[in-house]
Amino acid sequence: MTSDPIADMLTRVRNALGSRHAKVDVPVSRLKMEVARILKEEGYVLNYKLVEDGARKSIRIYLKYTPGNLPVISHIERVSRPGCRVYVASQKAPRVLGGMGISIMTTPRGVMTGSAARKEGVGGEVLCQVW
């Protein structure tokens, strides 16, 4: 049992990309499903789906690589941790690499990217940054 399930998910994805795996399985939760949805919508992963293996459920994330077999995700890091939560106002939502990357936030209106939170005028907790 991990104390930070989101960090565990990001680490599994990071390790799978480093080993050039085609897919990675992550234990399921609603928040992790939303993070996977955003990664797919923004083009960082090919797809994701819910997989049931007996009594266990997991999210299978299909990783995306360039034609030169380089991972599309070059960096993925956790920002807000259980020991140090990071909250931002709507105008202070982080721009990652001047707009080349994304930040994923939890807001009162759901999980969304930092740019979407800025457009909707809502702040929240910054979960992670991806580029």
Backbone torsions as a table, in degrees:
resi	resn	phi	psi	omega
1	MET	NA	124.8	179.5
2	THR	-96.5	151.8	179.5
3	SER	-84.4	-15.4	179.0
4	ASP	-133.5	90.3	-176.1
5	PRO	-64.0	-32.4	179.6
6	ILE	-68.3	-42.3	176.7
7	ALA	-62.4	-37.0	177.2
8	ASP	-62.8	-43.3	178.8
9	MET	-62.4	-47.1	-178.9
10	LEU	-64.0	-37.5	178.4
11	THR	-67.2	-39.9	177.1
12	ARG	-62.2	-42.5	178.2
13	VAL	-64.4	-45.7	-179.9
14	ARG	-59.8	-44.8	-179.7
15	ASN	-67.1	-39.7	179.1
16	ALA	-65.5	-38.8	177.4
17	LEU	-65.3	-40.0	178.7
18	GLY	-64.9	-29.7	179.2
19	SER	-94.3	3.3	179.4
20	ARG	59.6	38.3	175.8
21	HIS	-75.1	152.8	178.5
22	ALA	-81.1	-27.8	-178.2
23	LYS	-150.1	163.3	177.4
24	VAL	-143.3	141.5	177.8
25	ASP	-103.8	136.7	-177.6
26	VAL	-130.7	137.0	175.4
27	PRO	-55.9	144.5	-170.3
28	VAL	-84.7	144.3	165.4
29	SER	-157.2	162.0	-178.8
30	ARG	-64.5	-39.8	-179.8
31	LEU	-64.8	-41.0	178.7
32	LYS	-66.0	-36.2	176.5
33	MET	-62.6	-40.1	178.8
34	GLU	-67.9	-39.8	176.8
35	VAL	-63.0	-43.9	178.3
36	ALA	-63.3	-38.4	178.6
37	ARG	-61.3	-45.3	-179.4
38	ILE	-66.0	-41.3	178.0
39	LEU	-60.2	-37.4	178.0
40	LYS	-70.8	-45.4	-179.4
41	GLU	-61.5	-34.9	-178.7
42	GLU	-86.2	-3.1	174.4
43	GLY	86.8	17.4	-179.6
44	TYR	-88.4	-21.6	175.4
45	VAL	-131.5	157.6	179.9
46	LEU	-71.3	-49.5	-176.0
47	ASN	-166.3	172.8	173.8
48	TYR	-150.0	154.3	176.3
49	LYS	-155.0	158.7	178.3
50	LEU	-84.8	127.6	-178.2
51	VAL	-120.2	130.0	177.2
52	GLU	-107.9	119.3	178.2
53	ASP	-116.0	86.6	-175.3
54	GLY	71.4	-122.0	-179.7
55	ALA	-87.4	-15.4	-177.4
56	ARG	-90.8	138.3	173.8
57	LYS	-113.6	144.2	177.9
58	SER	-147.6	164.1	175.8
59	ILE	-101.2	124.9	175.8
60	ARG	-99.0	117.0	-178.5
61	ILE	-106.0	122.6	178.8
62	TYR	-92.0	117.9	-172.8
63	LEU	-81.8	154.2	-175.2
64	LYS	-114.8	136.5	179.9
65	TYR	-128.2	156.3	176.8
66	THR	-78.3	169.1	176.9
67	PRO	-58.0	-25.9	177.7
68	GLY	-85.7	14.0	179.0
69	ASN	63.4	32.4	172.7
70	LEU	-100.9	141.7	-179.4
71	PRO	-66.6	142.9	176.7
72	VAL	-66.9	-37.9	176.6
73	ILE	-85.3	111.4	177.9
74	SER	-92.1	-22.9	-179.8
75	HIS	-152.6	134.1	176.4
76	ILE	-141.8	123.4	-175.7
77	GLU	-139.7	148.1	177.0
78	ARG	-82.1	135.3	179.0
79	VAL	-102.9	-60.5	-179.1
80	SER	-89.3	124.9	-177.6
81	ARG	-117.7	166.0	178.7
82	PRO	-59.4	-30.5	180.0
83	GLY	-85.8	-16.2	-177.8
84	CYS	-151.6	87.7	179.6
85	ARG	-73.2	142.3	-179.7
86	VAL	-120.0	113.6	178.6
87	TYR	-114.2	143.8	179.3
88	VAL	-134.2	153.6	172.8
89	ALA	-78.9	170.4	-174.4
90	SER	-62.1	-39.5	-179.3
91	GLN	-76.6	-17.0	-178.3
92	LYS	-97.9	10.3	178.3
93	ALA	-59.3	128.4	-172.0
94	PRO	-66.5	138.9	170.6
95	ARG	-97.5	123.1	-175.6
96	VAL	-94.7	122.2	-179.6
97	LEU	51.3	41.6	178.2
98	GLY	64.5	28.1	179.1
99	GLY	100.8	-2.3	-179.9
100	MET	-80.4	-19.4	178.3
101	GLY	-120.4	-174.4	179.3
102	ILE	-130.8	154.0	167.9
103	SER	-115.0	141.7	179.5
104	ILE	-108.4	128.7	-175.2
105	MET	-126.3	150.1	167.5
106	THR	-100.5	129.4	-178.5
107	THR	-128.5	171.2	174.5
108	PRO	-61.8	-18.8	178.5
109	ARG	-99.6	13.4	177.0
110	GLY	111.9	-175.6	179.8
111	VAL	-84.9	129.7	-178.8
112	MET	-153.6	171.2	177.2
113	THR	-76.5	164.0	179.0
114	GLY	-63.3	-37.8	179.6
115	SER	-67.7	-37.8	177.3
116	ALA	-67.0	-37.5	177.9
117	ALA	-65.4	-38.8	177.4
118	ARG	-63.8	-42.8	179.7
119	LYS	-64.5	-40.1	-178.5
120	GLU	-82.8	-11.4	177.7
121	GLY	74.5	35.3	178.0
122	VAL	-122.8	145.4	175.3
123	GLY	-103.5	-177.2	179.3
124	GLY	169.0	-161.6	-178.8
125	GLU	-93.0	131.6	178.4
126	VAL	-85.4	112.8	-178.9
127	LEU	-78.9	-54.3	-174.6
128	CYS	-157.0	169.1	175.1
129	GLN	-126.1	140.9	-177.2
130	VAL	-133.4	134.9	169.2
131	TRP	-153.4	NA	NA
